[in-house]
Amino acid sequence: MPVNVLYKTSAKATGGRDGHSATLDGTLDVKLTTPKELGGGGGAGNNPEQLFAAGYAACFIGAMKFVASQGGPKVPADTSVTSTVGIGPRSEGGFGLDIALDVSLPGLSRADAEALVEKAHQVCPYSNATRGNVDVRLNVV
């Protein structure tokens, strides 16, 4: 499905999970460290799953705000999304992700919150990228 690209960014990684990654414009620059659970030393630095979790959480709030702008309920200012991303071996081989989004929409009724979250899941680019590949669990908390 073609995309009308409105924004583009590029990042370069070196050294893999125990290396370095930075956007080409220099606005993001991170040291990468493999977690102990994946056989690494842990320590100071971030890993791709942390970066993905942070991006998905922020993007999902943006998707809810978009839905709200199209006539959905207003997104409260103190809304939060906690994205939990797990990684591990798949029974089919290779590795896969496990994702849960815990969405807090203070002040909205449960029914309104659940409807907003479901609609946002249909428009969020991260949700669209994972759909059919990764089971994303949505939880209104």
Disulfide bonds with the S-S distance in Angstrom:
none
